[in-house]
Amino acid sequence: MATYDFNTLRNKYSSFHHPVAIVKINDVSLADPKRGYPISDIQVDLTSGFEASIAEFSVYDVYDEAAGKFDLPATKVKILLGSKVEVFLGYSGSARCAFVGVITRINYMFEKNDVPCIRVTAMDVKGIMMAGNYSAQLEAKYYSDAVKEILDKTAYEKLGKMGLGVISKTQIDVTPDKQRSLTNPPTGASDRTIEMVAESDYEFVVKAAKKNNFEFFTECGTVYFRKAKSDTSVIMVIGPATGMHSFDVSYDLTGLVEKVIVRGMDVSKAKVITAEKKVTNKISSGNKAKPLLKDSQKVYIDSTISSKEEANDRVASLVESMSYRYGTLECELIGLPELQPGHFIELDGLGNELKNKFYIQRIRHILAKDGHFDTKITAISASIEDSGLGAAGTAGGLAGGLL
């Protein structure tokens, strides 16, 4: 059962009339009655990938035409680099959190034939983590503990005490290296170490995620470091009856192979370590596609692999990543702030050829200057359900939004 039902949301948001947005800077709304500012042209770009999520918006009524200057005395206490930003989106007075981050760029804009404004760009916590570059030996012995050690570090705690906290909580899953130690505890003292070598917090966590086939992303202040696509529940069923304006679904076997092989080296034994895994996903409702991949393979050399267990983890990660290159969904819906990356959606109502589950990689919520609120989705799939397209088929078209 899907987490959200479209008809329930339609009732909640009064048939999606009167889109609204609330922007808070350092916990103070820019629509504060004492000195509110009109906000327009809002774009919230969210991702479950390793990129930072970004929010952008324009603030108006900030230019004193008589004095010929921006009204800085009234705005600088709110719009400052490093200030905390929260964006809430919805309809008719009911809005939910869509983004939490910090201001990383401010543009003072006075363009020809346009109203002067301040354009604000904010990034999630990854923007803060990208700063700096250093080397250190961590206290943690396993990658999941190392990520927790970094996210719990003093620098981020201080931001919270200053009222600028952009991490409300963390969800850190146990990585395979620690899981193995829990299953088979090592005997004696361990000489295992985890080190940061000339890298930022962001670079280290991304490296740890790639090594363990984990995701690293944020959702309204919650930081996720978890096994890739581990939340298999469907957040919503979408289709023509859910306000869909357009869609493009494609299935492509380019770059897929039948088998993936990973090789590393056990230096202590001077022995090559090998692991292999076949791609078993269903990529066609017929029998034409699989033979095209027969006996094809990709070999990866990973110098960081030092055990058979690590090789098995790595090959599983590569197969999973490769599989999700197969299917892609690009679509645009009426604005639905409930949709967030890191969740599955189900495409339905367009015939068996297109019925499938897709994993949301990217969401763009756009509240335009003209008042229209739209949500654009980029999602991926590793297999096909009842498609009659074949592996290399493509379907695209326009579906009228039925509200």
KOLLOKE-496386 format. One record per atom (N, C-alpha, C): x, y, z. Coordinates in steps of 0.02 Angstrom, whole numbers, plus 50000, padded with zeros to 5 digits. Atoms other than C-alpha are relative to their C-alpha. Layout:
BEGIN
XYZ;...
END
This chain:
BEGIN
500424994050000;500005000050000;500445006250000;499614993850005;500655017249953;499945004250063;500004995749941;501115029550089;499495005649994;500464994550012;500105043650010;499514998249945;500525001050049;498465043049915;499845006749968;500094993750035;498185056349782;499345003350019;500644997149984;496345058749820;499985002950071;499954997349932;496725060950005;500385006650001;499624993850004;498015074149962;499595005549967;500424995050033;496785082749847;499515003150049;500454997349949;495565084349992;500375004350050;499604996249952;496945090150108;500175006949974;499774993750030;497495103749987;499455003649961;500574996450031;495745109449932;500065000049924;499965000950073;495915102649755;500605003649969;499374997150024;497665110149740;499925007149974;500064992950016;497075128049729;500455004150046;499614995149961;498125142749789;500634997050030;499355002349974;499905136049803;500305005150048;499684995649951;500845143049952;500714997650014;499325001649979;502655143750007;500175004250061;499764996549941;503385148350175;500754999050003;499275000249995;505225152650186;500215002950067;499754997749935;506055153950356;500765000649996;499284999149994;507795161050384;500165000950074;499855000149928;508525157350556;499364999850041;500645001449966;506775151450609;499515005949999;500464994350007;505965168250562;499735000149929;500305000050066;504735168450418;500115006749964;499934993950039;505075180850279;499335003449988;500674997050005;503205183950281;499795002750068;500154997349933;503325190450461;499595006449994;500434994150005;501935203450488;500375006650012;499644993749985;503185216250557;500365002749939;499654997850060;504185216650397;500054994249952;500015005750046;503685203750269;500265001949931;499754998950067;504435201650097;499684995049953;500285004750049;503605194149943;500554995249975;499545005250024;504435177849890;499714997249935;500245002550064;504335171549711;500544995749966;499545003950042;505125159949582;500414995150043;499685004749954;505495145949706;500144993449964;499815006550027;506445130449650;500374996050053;499685004549951;506875116149766;500214993749963;499715005550038;508025103349686;500294994950050;499815005149951;508155087449792;500264993849965;499715006050030;509185071949759;500164994750052;499785005549957;509525054849833;500714997849981;499325001450020;511215054949746;500505003450046;499484997149958;512845061649812;500055007649994;499994992850007;512545079349751;499635003250059;500374996449948;511935092549873;499315002049973;500654997350018;510095097149872;500025007650006;499954992750006;509785115449829;499305003149999;500614996050004;508415128249855;500185007049977;499904993250024;508285144849764;499355003850002;500604995850000;507055159249782;500205007349995;499884992850008;506895177749746;499595003850052;500324995849949;506485190749879;499905007049971;500174993450029;505605206749823;499845005150054;500144994349955;505185223549899;500605001350046;499394999049961;506985225349954;500425005749971;499624994650032;507505240149844;499655006650011;500254993249988;507265258249892;500135004249937;499924996450063;506955267049726;500195007350011;499864992949987;507005284449802;500745000950017;499304999449980;508715281249879;500464996649949;499605003550050;509285270449734;500464994750028;499595005249970;509915256349843;499564994650031;500365005449967;509425239649916;499905001850074;500194998449931;508575240650086;500374995550048;499585004549959;510015232250176;499875000450075;500124999849928;509665238750352;499434995550023;500585004049980;508005229550352;500094992649983;499955006950022;508605213750266;500614996350025;499385003649986;510365209950323;499964995650063;500065004249940;509795202850491;499704993349982;500325006250019;508895189350394;500374996549943;499705003050060;509745186750226;500755000850003;499284999949992;511545182750266;500294993249979;499675006350015;512765169750202;500094995950063;499945004449942;512755154850319;499374999450041;500635000449962;510995158050384;499624993649983;500415006050010;509855143050407;499385001749959;500584999050043;508475141250277;499544993950003;500505005350004;506875131050283;499475002149949;500514998650050;505655130050138;499424995150009;500615004049994;503865123850160;499565001449939;500424999450060;502735120550010;499334996550011;500665003049994;500885116649995;499475004249966;500574996550029;499185124049960;499555002750055;500544997349958;497875135050043;500164999950075;499834999449929;498785137750207;500284993750031;499715006249973;499365119650228;500644998549962;499365001150033;501205117650191;500434995350042;499565004749965;502505104450234;500725001449980;499294998850011;504395104850245;500224996649935;499715002750062;505265102650077;500765000350000;499284999050003;507035108450116;500255003350064;499644996749945;508235112850257;500745000549980;499304999050018;509955120350225;500255006750024;499714993649983;511035135850235;500115004149937;499884995650056;511245151050123;500734999749979;499325000450025;512775148650014;500155005349947;499884994850050;512525162349885;499425005150001;500504994650004;511625179149874;500155004249939;499934995750058;511345188549712;499545006050007;500404993950000;510765206649714;499885001849926;500144999750071;509885208249547;499575006149982;500374994350027;509305223549451;500054999649925;499975001350071;508925218149274;499525004749962;500394995650042;508215228249132;499284997549995;500725001650006;506305228749128;499774994850051;500205004749948;506205218649288;500045003550067;500014997149933;505915222049472;500634997850037;499405002049962;507505222449580;499824994950054;500135005349951;507645207449694;500664997350027;499425003749974;508825197149800;499864992649986;500065007150017;509085179549732;500424996150050;499675003849947;509515167249871;500094992749978;499865007150013;510335150249846;500234996750065;499835003649939;510425137749989;500164992849983;499825007050008;511205120450002;499884996350065;500095004049939;510875106250123;500674999150035;499405000649958;512165100550251;500624997949960;499425002050040;513265093450113;500415006149980;499644994050017;513705111350067;500505002050054;499554998549943;514465113750241;500564994850002;499515005449995;515325096850235;500535000349946;499514999550055;516195101150071;500585004550017;499474995449982;517225114550157;500574996350035;499435002949965;518965110250217;500294994149964;499645005650029;520225097050171;500564998250049;499515001749949;521235087550299;500104992450004;499865007149989;521975070950351;499944998550075;500095001849929;521555061850513;499874992550006;500175007049984;521475044650590;499405000150046;500625000049961;519725041550653;500034994850055;500045004949946;519315032750814;499614993849980;500425005550021;518035021850726;500404994749963;499685005750033;518525004650662;499614997749939;500445002150054;517065002650541;499695006149968;500214994250039;516345013850407;499365003350028;500614996949973;514615016350484;500155004050062;499804996349940;515415021450648;500405006349981;499614994350022;516605032950554;499555005749976;500474994950024;515155041950469;499655003350059;500324997249940;514295044050637;500495004750037;499494995949967;515915050750711;500065006849967;499944993750037;516005063950575;499385004450010;500624996149995;514175069250584;499885002450071;500084998049930;514265070250774;500555004850023;499424996149980;515835080850773;499805006950026;500134993749965;515955097050870;499765005649955;500174994450045;515825108650719;499255000249986;500715000250015;514055102850678;499585001150063;500354998849936;513535102850862;499965007550014;499984992749988;514065121150876;499485003749958;500494996850043;512975125850729;499304999350030;500655001049968;511475118250819;499905004550059;500054995749941;511855127850979;499915007449980;500074993250025;511945143850875;499335001249967;500644999350034;510215140550805;500054999049926;499905000950072;510935136150635;500034992649982;499955007250012;510775117250650;499594997849940;500345002550060;510355109250483;499954992350002;500085007249990;510465091350550;499544999150061;500475001249945;508935086850654;500104992950028;499855006749978;509345068250661;500364996249945;499645004150049;510355054750574;499734992950001;500175007150005;509915037450512;500594996549967;499395003150025;511525027550493;499944992450007;500045007349999;511385009250445;500694996950011;499375003649989;512704996550492;500294997849933;499665001950062;513954994150351;500224992650003;499835007250000;514464976450296;500614998350042;499405001749961;516174977550380;499834999350074;500195000749929;515384980550550;499524994250010;500465005649993;514004967850518;500384993450005;499605006149996;515324954550489;500334999350068;499685000349934;516184959150652;499494998250054;500525001849952;514524957450744;499824992649996;500165007050011;514214940450667;500574995550024;499415003849980;515984934150693;500495004850034;499564995249965;516824944950827;500734998149994;499295001450006;518694946650801;500294998050068;499665002049938;519824938250929;500615004450010;499434995849985;521084949351015;499895007149977;500044992950019;521434967650984;500055000749925;500004998850072;521074974150809;500485005649983;499564994850023;522374984050714;499695003949942;500364996650054;521064990250591;499955007550015;500074992749993;521065009050562;499635002749939;500324996450055;520035020850456;500275007150001;499674993550003;520885036550397;499705004449945;500164994950051;520435052450305;500675002549973;499374997950031;521795057150182;499875005849952;500074993950042;521765074950114;499315000449968;500684999850026;519875075350097;499555003550049;500504996749958;518355084450164;499554994850032;500505004649970;517005076850274;499554997249946;500445002150055;515905076250119;500334994649958;499665004850043;517205067150014;500094993350035;499925006349964;517515054250150;499354996150004;500645003649993;515675050250177;499774997349933;500175002450067;515375048949989;500424993949982;499565005750013;516875037349974;499754993850039;500255005549960;516195026650116;499354997249972;500645002150029;514475026150034;500114995949937;499865003650062;515165020749865;500314993250014;499665006349984;516255007349943;499524994750026;500465004749968;514794999550036;499314999649966;500654999850035;513395002449908;499475003150045;500464996349957;512575014950025;499805006649967;500244993450021;511595030949996;500195005050054;499854994649955;512045047550074;499625006249975;500404994250021;510705061050063;499615002650060;500394997049945;509615072350169;499275000949980;500714998650011;507745074750188;499765004450057;500244995149951;507205090450281;500374999450067;499605000049939;508635089650405;500204993250025;499815006849982;508725070750422;500534997549951;499465002650043;510365063550357;499954992449997;500035007250010;510265046150283;500664997449974;499435003950024;511765034650266;499774992850006;500335006449996;510955018250221;500134995949937;499935004450057;511015003350105;499575002649942;500344997250058;510535008649929;499314997049989;500695001950017;508665008049894;499714994950049;500235004849949;508344998850057;499285001050020;500714998749986;506645007150081;499614998249938;500335002650060;505644996749958;499265001749996;500714998350000;503925003550004;499865005249946;500214995350052;502955013549873;499695006150034;500244994049967;502695031549927;499355002549968;500614997850034;501355035049795;499934996549933;500155002550067;500525027949640;499835006049957;500114994350042;500595040549499;499774997849930;500255001550067;499785041349327;499575005749976;500424994650028;498545051349221;499495002950050;500504997749953;497315052449366;500315003550061;499674996749943;498605060349483;500335006549978;499754993550019;498865076949397;500624999849957;499405000550042;500185070949274;499925004349938;500014995750058;500585083849141;500364996949941;499615003150054;501885074149041;500424994450028;499575005449978;502965058649048;500434997449943;499555003350048;504385049648960;500314994150037;499735006149970;504785031649005;500444996549948;499565003450047;506275023048926;500324993950033;499635005949979;507085005948938;500574999149950;499414999850042;508845004248873;500514995050025;499525004949978;510054989548878;500725002049985;499324997750013;511554999948824;500415000050064;499565000149942;512984996748944;499874994450049;500145005749957;512174981649027;500424993949978;499645006250015;513144965249037;499694994350039;500275005849964;512754947649094;500354998950066;499615001649940;514144946649223;500495005650017;499514995249975;515204958249330;500514996450042;499455003149965;516904953149396;500415005450036;499594995349961;517894962049533;500634996450022;499365003049979;519724958949571;500365004850046;499594996349954;520794964749716;500614996050018;499385003549982;522374959149805;500064999350076;499835001349930;522714951049973;500765000450005;499294998849999;524434958450001;500374995150046;499665004449951;524844947550152;500124993149972;499925006650029;524614931850048;500235000249927;499814999050071;525124939249879;499544996149954;500505003950037;523514932149810;499475004649972;500544996150032;522254939249687;499334997850028;500675001449974;520494940549757;499505001549944;500484999250054;519054938149635;499294998550025;500715001349986;517164939449651;499615001649936;500414998750060;515854938649514;499274998950016;500725000449989;513984940549501;499645001349934;500384999250061;512714938849361;499425004950011;500594995649999;511374951749321;499404995849982;500575004650010;509734942349340;499345003749992;500614996250005;508474956449323;499624998549935;500425001050059;507014954249204;500025006449958;499944994050042;507344966149059;499584999649936;500445000550058;506064960248931;499444995150014;500555004849993;504374951948923;500054994549948;499885005050051;505004942348772;500664996450012;499385003849993;506544931748738;500555002649954;499524997250048;507524943448624;500585003650033;499494995649970;508494954448745;500564996150035;499505003749961;509384941848858;500564997249956;499455002750041;510334933248715;500505005249977;499544994750021;511074950048667;500555001250052;499524999149947;511964950448835;500404993750016;499695006449986;512524932348830;500765000549999;499275000449993;514324930148891;500355006850004;499694993549992;514604948948906;500195001150073;499784999049932;515554954749059;500415006550006;499574994349984;516424969449143;500444998150058;499525001649948;517974967649249;500245006550032;499784994149963;518384980349385;500594998150045;499425001049956;520074981549473;499955005250056;500074995649942;519924988749649;500584998650049;499415001049958;521554990949743;499855000450075;500174999549928;520644994349908;499724993550027;500285006449977;519924976749915;500564995650027;499495004149969;520904965650034;499734993350027;500295006449977;519704951150072;499454997849953;500545002750042;518444939949986;499335003350017;500634996849979;517044947750089;499935006949969;500024993350029;517504965150028;499874999649924;500105000950072;517564958849848;499274998349985;500715001750009;515824951249866;499565006250009;500384993849989;515164967749936;500055004649939;499894995450056;515944977449793;499654997749937;500325002550061;515294966249654;499245000750006;500724999149990;513534966749729;499815007249988;500134992950009;513634985649732;500005001949926;499944998350071;514184986749550;499424997249960;500575003150036;512824974749490;499375004050013;500604996149982;511494984649584;500005006649963;499954993650034;512105001149512;499894999349925;500085001150071;512204994349336;499284998449982;500695001950014;510474986749345;499545006049996;500444994249998;509695003549385;500145005149945;499934996050060;510355010949223;499474998149947;500445003150051;509035000649133;499385004249984;500624996450012;507405010249156;500025007050028;500014993049978;507125029049170;499305002949990;500644996450004;505565039349206;500145007450010;500004992749993;505465058049176;499285002249995;500694997850004;503805065849217;499895006450039;500194993849965;502955081749276;499294999350025;500655000549967;501495082349397;499815006750028;500204994449959;500485095149487;500424999950063;499554999749943;501495101049637;499794995550058;500135004749945;501575087249769;500605000050047;499424999549955;502755091849912;500144993650039;499895006449965;502525074449988;500534995749963;499525004050038;503605067349849;500715002250015;499314998749981;505425066049903;500444994649969;499555005250024;506945057049831;500134994750053;499855005349953;507485040649910;499414995450013;500605004249993;505775032449890;499804997249932;500265002850062;504925021449762;499315002949985;500674998450023;503415026649660;499794994649950;500255004950048;502305015749553;499635003849944;500344997050058;501785021049378;499444995349979;500585004250016;500035014749338;499505004249962;500534996650036;498525018849232;500185001649928;499784998750069;499485019149067;500084993549961;499955006450034;499305000849019;500554995750029;499515004649973;500304985449064;500705001349974;499344998750029;501724990948950;500415004750043;499644995049961;502175005149069;499944999050075;500085001149928;501634998349238;500664997650030;499365001949972;503194997749345;500145004050063;499764996349942;504075003249505;500655003649982;499404996050014;505355017149494;500245003150065;499694997049941;506565023849622;500175007349986;499914992950012;506575042749639;500725002150014;499324997349993;508305049949607;499995007550012;500004992749996;507825068149590;499295002649997;500644996549998;506355079349629;500145007549992;499964992850006;506155097349572;499315002950013;500624996549986;504765107249655;500085007249975;499944993450031;504455123249556;499365003950012;500564995449990;503305137249615;500185006349961;499794994950047;503425149149468;499715006950017;500234993149989;503165167949461;499255000749986;500714999550018;501455165249381;499544996350049;500415003449949;500885155049532;499904992649990;500085007150012;500945137849454;500514996050041;499585004449959;501635123949565;500034993249967;499905006450033;502375108849477;500554996050033;499485004549974;503415093849529;500264995849942;499685003950053;504655085949408;500394994350032;499705006149971;505265068249441;500494996849951;499555004550036;506775058549381;500074993850042;499995006249963;506675040349432;500284994449957;499675005450036;507515023949385;499714993350021;500255006749986;507065005649376;500524994849977;499505005150015;508114989749374;499704994249961;500315005650035;506844978249291;499345002349971;500634998550033;505234977549196;499474995450029;500535004349973;503554970849253;499654996549942;500375003350054;502324967249113;500075003849934;499914995950060;503054978148977;500044995849938;499955003350065;502814972948798;500465003849954;499574995850042;504084985648738;500634996549978;499345002750012;505624974748744;500515004550033;499514996449960;507234980448824;500205006649970;499764993850029;507654994048699;499445004749980;500574995950019;505905001248681;499975006450038;500094993749966;505435018848726;499285002249993;500684997450002;503755026248771;500005007050026;500044993149976;503355044448790;499335002849979;500634997250020;501825055248783;499755005150049;500304994949958;500675067648862;499374997050031;500595002549965;499415062748994;499655005950032;500354994449970;498075074949044;499904999050074;500105000449927;498015078749230;499265000350016;500715000249983;496315073549295;499925001950073;500094997649932;495915083749448;499265000050018;
END
